[in-house]
Amino acid sequence: MKLELKPRLNMAAQMVRRGVRVADIGTDHAYLPTALILDGAVPCAIAADLRKGPLDNAEATVNTYGIADKVQLRRSNGLRNILPDEVDDIVIAGMGGILISEILEDAPWIKNEKYKLILQPQSHDEIVRRWLWKNGFEIIEEESCIDDKKPYICMSAVYTGKQKEHDPIEDMFGDFFYREDDASDAFCQKKLRRVQIRHSALNKIDPTNEEIPSLQYILDEVKKW
Ligand SMILES: C[S@@+](CC[C@H](N)C(=O)[O-])C[C@H]1O[C@@H](n2cnc3c(N)ncnc32)[C@H](O)[C@@H]1O
């Protein structure tokens, strides 16, 4: 049996290293760990979620595909109920970037080079990049795709202990600013519209806001592009 993932989740699944123990945080239907196990990509997984309803969905999926013995369903707020020595790769997909950063901040044990983080923020991905760079992680992969006519991105990161200098363009767009494929372009256009809206709103309601110079810098750089 095989479970075909939608492009957005497949992008995250492809970043999981082969043969590792994976934890999917905020798993809902457990589609990602189920697909990885059915493909033989990983031997086992933890499918974790904050709420019972999604864990019931996860249970239904693993039973349908006959892999209940390979997936531990776990009630967990972020990584709080995950032990450092029971995972290698950690996936957090389908949540906002603010929540993803809070989950990472809450688990200092992930600052170890043995883990690979696979993060798929649905919004505020710049906050995730900033958190990673400030906390000594290196972003090693960034991918984009179109799913249901909308652009999505996914990134993976490992801990190096070195903080990275970065500018507002890198923060806001990651690598996608320099790519020319349709998904990266659609993603950058979407983010640019958000920057324009925020820049003009802040100028009206809070003209001394410290975020304005970096938004202005982005708008100036985009004009040159
Ligand atoms: C939109 S679903 C995403 C499901 C799946 N990861 C995906 O990308 O399709 C978000 C899931 O995250 C769960 N969630 C929200 N906050 C969480 C937290 N602090 N810890 C664990 N799970 C959380 C929700 O219960 C929900 O099932």
PDBQT file of the ligand as one rigid body, heavy atoms in Angstrom, charges set to zero:
ROOT
HETATM    1  C1  LIG A 301      -3.238  22.458  10.231  1.00  0.00    +0.000 C 
HETATM    2  S1  LIG A 301      -2.810  21.033  11.129  1.00  0.00    +0.000 S 
HETATM    3  C2  LIG A 301      -1.396  20.487  10.244  1.00  0.00    +0.000 C 
HETATM    4  C3  LIG A 301      -1.391  18.994  10.110  1.00  0.00    +0.000 C 
HETATM    5  C4  LIG A 301      -0.185  18.432   9.376  1.00  0.00    +0.000 C 
HETATM    6  N1  LIG A 301       1.032  18.646  10.117  1.00  0.00    +0.000 N 
HETATM    7  C5  LIG A 301      -0.080  19.063   8.009  1.00  0.00    +0.000 C 
HETATM    8  O1  LIG A 301       0.874  19.809   7.758  1.00  0.00    +0.000 OA
HETATM    9  O2  LIG A 301      -0.965  18.818   7.180  1.00  0.00    +0.000 OA
HETATM   10  C6  LIG A 301      -2.092  21.676  12.612  1.00  0.00    +0.000 C 
HETATM   11  C7  LIG A 301      -2.064  20.651  13.725  1.00  0.00    +0.000 C 
HETATM   12  O3  LIG A 301      -1.202  21.128  14.742  1.00  0.00    +0.000 OA
HETATM   13  C8  LIG A 301      -1.759  20.819  15.995  1.00  0.00    +0.000 C 
HETATM   14  N2  LIG A 301      -1.148  21.726  16.988  1.00  0.00    +0.000 N 
HETATM   15  C9  LIG A 301      -1.390  23.043  17.174  1.00  0.00    +0.000 A 
HETATM   16  N3  LIG A 301      -0.619  23.517  18.164  1.00  0.00    +0.000 NA
HETATM   17  C10 LIG A 301       0.148  22.474  18.598  1.00  0.00    +0.000 A 
HETATM   18  C11 LIG A 301       1.133  22.326  19.609  1.00  0.00    +0.000 A 
HETATM   19  N4  LIG A 301       1.489  23.355  20.398  1.00  0.00    +0.000 N 
HETATM   20  N5  LIG A 301       1.684  21.114  19.785  1.00  0.00    +0.000 NA
HETATM   21  C12 LIG A 301       1.321  20.060  19.029  1.00  0.00    +0.000 A 
HETATM   22  N6  LIG A 301       0.386  20.138  18.045  1.00  0.00    +0.000 NA
HETATM   23  C13 LIG A 301      -0.187  21.335  17.841  1.00  0.00    +0.000 A 
HETATM   24  C14 LIG A 301      -3.238  21.003  15.799  1.00  0.00    +0.000 C 
HETATM   25  O4  LIG A 301      -3.974  20.303  16.765  1.00  0.00    +0.000 OA
HETATM   26  C15 LIG A 301      -3.419  20.430  14.380  1.00  0.00    +0.000 C 
HETATM   27  O5  LIG A 301      -3.720  19.064  14.403  1.00  0.00    +0.000 OA
ENDROOT
TORSDOF 0
